[in-house]
């Protein structure tokens, strides 16, 4: 099956993913470990690359989340982009700034609608120096 142009960026799917993305962000900042774990696909195939860490499989992800303290910083999201492909796949991307560092953050999540609902099947977070001329 191939995706036709009319299946890309369907407004109702974009809205659904935007809501989930915002719920994920709220859980992240609240350090709601159970919610964060539940957002990810419960599979040994799920992958998350963090700023200074990586998890291969849901078991590693759960162990990592249990070891991470609640954030002592705030985050501001910039340029959130959600691209959907049909009713069951999406990529959410954003840039972010944190109150505790001048670095610029980048976050990408691949979401798939599974029988258990929308789940993040892969994620990547990075931070790097960012010239002030590139800031919003």
N, C-alpha and C positions, 0 to 999 in steps of 0.2 A: 504494500500500500504506500502510495506517495502522498505527501501533503500538497494540497492545492492552495493557491494564493488566498482564497476565501476562508481557509482554515487557520491562517496565521493571524495572530492578534485579535481573536474573537473577543469583543468587549466583555462578555460575561466571564470568560476564562481569565482574562487579565485582572478583572475586579476580584475574582475569587483568590487568585494568587497574591494580589496586593494585600488583601486582608491577612492571608497566612504569613506573608513576609513581615507585616507589621506585628503580628502576634509572636513570631519568632524573635523579632527585635526586642519586644517587651520582655519575653522570657529570658533572653540573653542578659539584659540589663538588670533584671530581678534575680538572676542566677537561679531560675526555676529549673533545677536539674532534671526533674522528671519530664517536664514539658519539652525541654531541649532534647532529651533522649527520644521522646515520642515523635518529634518532628522528623527524625531520621529513619530511613528504611532499616528495619530489623533484619539485617542480612550480613553474612561475612563478606559480601561484595561491596558494601557501602564504604566510601572513602572520604576522609576529611583531611585536608592539608591546612594546618594552622600557621600562625606566625613563626612559632618555634617548636612545632610539634606535628605529628601525623598519626592518624588512626586508620587502620585497615580493619574493617569489620565492626559490627555494632558492639561487640564485647569490649574492644579497645576503646571505642568512643564512650561507652558508659563508664569505664574505669577512668578515662581522662576527665570527664565531666565531674566525677566524684572528687577529683584532686584539685579542681580549680576553685580558688576562692571567689567570693562575690566581687564584682568589679568595684574599684574605688575611684572610678572616673566616669564621666558622661561621654556619650557619643552623639555626634550629629551626622545624619546621613545626607549624602549629596548625590544628585544625578541617579536616582533609582531607575533602573531600566528592567522591565519585565517583558520578555518575548515569549509568546506562547505558540505552540505548534500543535494544532488540533485541540481536542478537549482534554488530552491526557499527558501533555509534556510541556514544560516551561523552563526557562532560564531566568533567574533573578540576579541582577548585578547592581552594585552600588559602590560609591566611594564613601569614605567616612573620615571624620576627624575625631580625635579623642582629646579630652581636656588635660591629659597627663603627658602629652608628647607632641612635638611639632611634625611628626611623621604623618604621611597621608596613607590611609588604609584603603584596601580594595577587597571586595567580597563577591564571590560568585557561588550560586547554588543552582544545581540542576534538580528540578522537581519532576516527579512522575506520579500520575494517579494510579495507585495500585488497589487491589481489593480492600485493603485496610484504609484507603483514603490517600490524599496527597502526602508524599514523603520526599525528603531530600535524599537523593541517591549519591550525590557527590557535592563537595563543597571545597572552596579554596579561599583562604584569607591571607593577605600579605600586607606589609607596611613598608614604606620607603621614603627617603627624603624627597621633598617636593618643592620645587622652586616657587617662591611667593608669586611670581608672575603667572603661575598656572592655577592659583587658588580661585575659588568662586567669588 
